Amino acid sequence: ESEVPPDFLNGKLAQLKYGLPSVTRAKFVLSKFRLNIAAIHKYRPHPKGHYMVFTLDPANTNMVLKSAKGVWHTQPTGRAGYTRVWLLCEVKVSRALP
């Protein structure tokens, strides 16, 4: 049986390695609102700080969030064991929300 290369967008389990570009899916719950979220994360290493682009997973939509996209960016602080994490994002929600 030959080994099948991992396809990160088809839902198969993949081994991720620090410093190697990858694409993953994640499901989580925003606890305050009990809102189920499914996202796609695209990780990209960079010498000045790694970053991960996220978008909503179009295969798992909900009635509240219309769109969400953004970037997680990590930046070395110069202190051993510490990393600064930045989040830049845009979120559009349903007009039915107050």
C-alpha positions in Angstrom: 0.0 0.0 0.0 1.5 3.3 -1.0 1.5 6.3 1.3 -1.0 9.0 0.2 0.4 12.6 0.6 -1.7 14.6 3.0 -4.2 16.9 1.5 -4.8 19.6 4.1 -8.1 20.8 2.6 -10.0 17.5 2.4 -10.4 16.9 6.1 -7.8 14.1 6.5 -5.6 14.1 9.6 -2.2 15.7 8.8 0.9 16.1 10.8 1.9 19.8 11.0 5.4 20.9 11.6 6.6 24.3 12.8 8.1 26.4 10.0 6.4 24.5 7.2 3.4 26.1 5.3 0.1 24.3 5.9 -3.6 24.6 5.7 -5.9 23.3 8.4 -9.6 23.4 9.4 -10.8 24.1 12.9 -14.2 24.1 14.6 -14.7 25.9 17.9 -17.4 27.5 20.0 -17.5 31.2 20.9 -18.3 30.5 24.6 -20.2 33.8 25.4 -22.6 33.3 22.5 -22.4 29.5 22.1 -21.9 30.1 18.4 -20.3 27.2 16.4 -17.6 28.5 14.1 -15.7 26.6 11.4 -12.6 28.2 10.0 -9.8 27.5 7.5 -6.3 28.5 8.6 -3.4 29.0 6.2 -0.1 29.1 8.1 2.9 30.7 6.5 6.3 31.0 8.1 8.3 34.3 7.7 11.7 35.3 9.0 10.2 38.4 10.8 7.3 36.5 12.3 5.0 33.7 11.3 1.4 34.4 10.3 -1.8 32.5 9.8 -4.6 33.7 7.5 -8.1 32.6 8.6 -11.5 32.6 6.8 -14.9 31.1 7.5 -15.2 27.6 6.1 -17.8 27.9 3.4 -18.8 24.2 3.9 -20.0 25.0 7.5 -21.9 28.3 7.5 -24.2 29.7 10.1 -27.0 32.3 10.2 -25.2 34.8 12.4 -21.7 35.3 10.8 -21.9 36.4 7.2 -18.1 36.6 6.8 -14.9 36.7 8.8 -11.4 36.9 7.7 -8.1 38.0 9.2 -4.6 37.3 10.1 -2.9 36.0 13.3 0.8 37.2 13.3 3.4 36.1 15.8 6.4 38.3 16.6 9.5 37.4 18.6 9.8 39.6 21.7 13.5 39.1 22.4 12.6 37.4 25.7 13.2 33.7 25.9 9.9 31.8 26.0 7.7 34.8 25.0 6.0 35.6 21.7 3.8 38.6 20.9 0.6 37.6 19.0 -1.3 40.1 16.9 -4.9 39.6 15.5 -6.2 41.8 12.6 -9.7 40.8 11.4 -12.9 41.9 9.7 -16.2 40.4 10.8 -19.7 40.9 9.2 -22.7 39.7 11.0 -26.4 39.3 10.2 -28.5 42.5 10.3 -30.9 40.7 12.6 -28.4 41.1 15.5 -28.7 44.1 17.8 
